[in-house]
Amino acid sequence: MKILFAGGGTGGHILPIIAVARELKRSYPSEDMELYYMGPEDRFGDVLLSQEEIKAFTVKAGKFRRNKSIGTFFHNLGDMLFVVPLGICKAFKILFFLSPDLIFSKGGYGAIPATVAGKLLRVPVFLHESDIIPGKANLAAEKFALEIFTSFPFTRQFPPKKILLVGNPIRNRLLTGSREEAAQWFQLVGDKPVLLIMGGSQGAQRINDMLLVILDTALSQFEIIHQTGEANFRTVDEEAKVVISEANLPYYHPVPFLNENELRHAYAAAEFIVSRAGSGSIFEIAALGKPSILIPLPESAQNHQVENAYAYANTGAAIVLEEANLKPHFFLERVNSVVFDPMETQRMSEVALRFAKPDAARIIADYLLSYLQR
C-alpha cells in the first residue's frame, strides 16, 4: 500500500500531512504501508517528514507571485513556460515508477506537479483545503479530485457534491501538554495568568513591535510566553531587557521557536492565546478550548487569514484584531476584558470546543484506508 502526500512546502501543508500520516500508521500498523511526499525543497519540512519515516521527493513547481511589476511578470511567465512543465515531467517519471495507490494533496503551488501527473497516470487524487477561501492550486486541481476534505463550513468555490467537512488535521499530541512540565520548561513563576503569544514565521516582527510598547505593563498583570520568530529573537530579547522592570523580568519568557513538545506544554499552561490566523493554529486553539485573539496576516494569499479569523470569531470563540487596529493599549484592554472575566472566559472556551474537530486526521486516514480496501 503506497500513499503519496503532496503540498506546497510550508508548515501549513506539512504539519497536517504529518497528523494524517500518524493516524494512517495507527489505524494500519503494517509493514506494507509506504508513505511518500512530493513537494518543493524545504529543509525544515524534510526534517519533520524524515522523523515520521516519510520519504520525500523534491520537485520544482514554480510559484505565482502576486505583486505587480515587470520583473514579477517575467518571473511568473518563466515559471509557467518552463519550471511548471519540467516539474510535471519529473513528477510523472517518479510516479510512473513509484506507482502510488492514491495521492493526498494539501494544496499549494508545490502540489501541482504531483496532482497533474497523478491525473495523467490515473492515480486517485484526494484534496484537503485548510482555508475558507480555497488556494489557487486546489481550485485548479479540483477537477482531478475524487473528494475534497474541507476545514470550515461553507468553504467557497468547490462543488458541494465533492466536499466532505472534516476540519483541519492537527497533531493530537498537542492536546496532551502539562502545566507542570511547562512550569519547568519555561521556568514559570506561576502566580499570574499565562499568555501565549505566537507571531508565526511571517509578520512576527509587527506583533513583536506592538508588544514591546506595553510589555512592562502587561507583565504586571500576566506571565508571557512569547514566540518571537527565529529571525527576530535576538532583537526582541535585547529590547525587552531594556523596557522590562527588574521586578517583572521573571515573568517574560521569549523563545525563537516552539517545537512540538514545547508547544504542547505552552498550550497547556496558557489561559489565553494570541496568534496569527492560519487554519492550523485556529483548529489547535479550538481543540484546546482556549480563548484567543487572532491577528490575521494581511499579506496572506487570497486574504485567507482574515477570512479564516472572522469565520472562527463569528462563533464567539475568539476576538479578531486586524493589523490596522492593532494598537498596543487597545490590544491589552481586549485581553484584560476576557482573562479577568471568568464568565466570558468560560463562554469562549465552550464555544471553541464546540467548533473544534480534533478527529479530522483520524477521519481522513480512515476514509483513505477504506477507499484502498474496497
SULMOPE-V118728 format. One line per field, one symbol per residue. ss: DSSP state (H for helix, E for strand, C for the rest). psi: psi as a letter, one per 30 degrees, with the letter a starting at -180 (. if undefined). A space follows every 10 residues. Layout:
BEGIN
ss: ???
psi: ???
END
This chain:
BEGIN
ss: CEEEEECCCC HHHHHHHHHH HHHHHHHCCC CCCEEEEEEC CCHHHHHHHH HCCCEEEECC CCCCCCCCCH HHHHHHHHHH HHHHHHHHHH HHHHHHHHCC CEEEECCCHH HHHHHHHHHH CCCEEEEEEC CCCCCHHHHH HHHHEEEEEE CCCCCCCCCH HHEEECCCCC CHHHHCCCHH HHHHHHCCCC CCEEEEEECC CCCHHHHHHH HHHHHHHHHC CEEEEEECCH HHHHHHHHHH HHHCCCCCHH HEEEECCCCH HHHHHHHHHC CEEEECCCHH HHHHHHHHCC EEEECCCCCC HHHHHHHHHH HHHCCCCEEE CCHHHCCHHH HHHHHHHHHC CHHHHHHHHH HHHHHCCCCH HHHHHHHHHH HHCC
psi: jkkkkklffl efeeeeeeee eeeeeefiik fgkkklkkal kjeeeeeeee fghjkkkkkk flkjkfkjle eeeeeeeeee feeeeeeeee eeeeeefeil flkjkgalef feeeeeeeee ghkkkklkje lfjkleeeee feffkeljkl ekkhklgkke ffkjjflkkl jfffgglkee eeeeeghkeg glkkkkjjfl fkgeeeeeee efegeeeeff flkkkjjfke ffeeeeeeee fefkleefef gkikkekjle eeeeeeeefk fkkkllhlee eefeeeffhk klkkjkjfgk kghfeeeeee eefffgflkk jlefgikeee eeeeeefeeg jeeeeeeeee eeeeelifge eeeeeeeeee efg.
END
